[in-house]
Amino acid sequence: MPISFTLNPFGRVCEVIESWRPRGCKTEKDYERSLVKKLQNELVNQNIQQQYGSARQRFDIMVHDKVPIEIKKDLNSTAKLQRAKGQLDGYLKDWEGVILVLCGDVSGDLFNDLKKYAERQRVYLYYFPTKLK
């Protein structure tokens, strides 16, 4: 296992996510597959699992049993925002942190609310709008 991953697993995974440029994705599952492929290409010696289950929790992606990733597409209602926060609250009881990847269309006020939430928690937040510039 590379030393940079061992010392800072979240930092290394975040670097990969920052360089990810999803293209042609229409569904949350498309984004998930695209990100898994990117992680597998960049983190060659790490175990990347889709739909990782632990106890009663299920993450979209898990990197080396240390870095959970949750993907949400089209966060455009208060109900979806509250559900996402509830999931994150549950995850943070058992994990050092969580990476949340937002894709598609996200309402500005809901994004700002989630951004404030993430800043107070151990949530690494990334947003990939439908049309990347």
C-alpha positions, 0 to 999 in steps of 0.5 A: 500500500503506498505510504501517501494512502496510508498516511492520508487515505481521505486526502488521496481519494479526494485528489482523485475525485477532484480530477474526475470529469464524468461524461455522458452520465445520466443516472446515479448508477452511471456516475457511480460506475464512472467514479469507480473506474477512475478510482481503480485507474488511479488507486491501483493497489487499493480495494475499490468496492461498489455497494459496500455493506457494513452492519446496517449501512450501505455505501455507494463506494468504499475505498480500502475499507477506510474511505466511504463515498456516497453519491447523490444525483439531482438534490433538488428537494428539501426531502432529499436534503433531509434524507442525505443529512440523515444518512450522513449522520448515521455514517458519521457515528461509525466512520472517521469521515464520509465523502459526499459526491453530488452530481446533476442538478442541485438547487442552490439553496439546498447546496448551500445548506449542505455545504454548511452542514459538511463544514461542521461535520467530517464530510468532504463535499464535491459537486459535479453539475450536469454540464461541466465547464 
